[in-house]
């Protein structure tokens, strides 16, 4: 019997907490972010000299904490990967799930680093490891989430001029009348040809959701994302049934098991998939398969990832036909200060360009990483 060639062995792992300053306030139905934003960057080194990078970007009101993600990586996941071959990704993911409950952001970061290193070792982009690209670019949606509506209108007009034609308006952090007024002004300013969506981040109460969402339907929305809390699946299914506008599940679907439950009860018409919820690309793939089987299209969602996490997700989308609703991979370009972005993503004519180089296919600037690091574990 012939043995497969050995892949490089992980010899070291560095976990950093990094801090970015944000250019603007971002408000959502579940909370606001402004000022400083912390993420976790992991780097694995191998005996072949190849490095792999991953990222965890949790949000306290959505999933977990930066502190917990860093500790999960440093204390609990490190022993599972040191001394292992980088190509044993599925086995390491399974070991991580056995050893540690939850912490999907930390697990996603580790898996990304293994995919990045494996792609580099084989000289192919991550999407080639996932079946090959079905697209080379992904339509980009920008989320209008600034409490200052005039600032958002100016920014959206600018972006429309650069080819971005999809905008997701964050609703539910202000009262319903104000949200109606925002939608009126945004629709009037951007025109009928613009693809508009709204996202409540669970802000509505089930008792008032239907009448408010019916009023919102006049704005010709592509979808309404997570109008009510995930803990009310029957009410969410009833909204999906009652409204003409498709409902997208975000906070309701973290895992493949959640996706299966959603498909079985008609919870939503589509799914937002995030590596920070699923725990990585392999499980995101499983969610996309379930969604496809249930006739639900997928959207590339995010928490607060920079270029590492978003590029990993771009490779997944490039190799997964289920993602027909675009993505929101704009943070490094539009929200971080340019001098604090550790890598760049290419946006052309309103589309994310999927890298074609080995691994993630982006150049990580270690000097910038050093400058934004506030804590390091190795
Ligand atoms: Mg959302």
Boltz pocket constraint, residues with backbone or C-beta under 6 A from the ligand:
constraints:
  - pocket:
      binder: B
      contacts: [[A, 199], [A, 201], [A, 225], [A, 226], [A, 250], [A, 251], [A, 272], [A, 301]]
      max_distance: 6.0
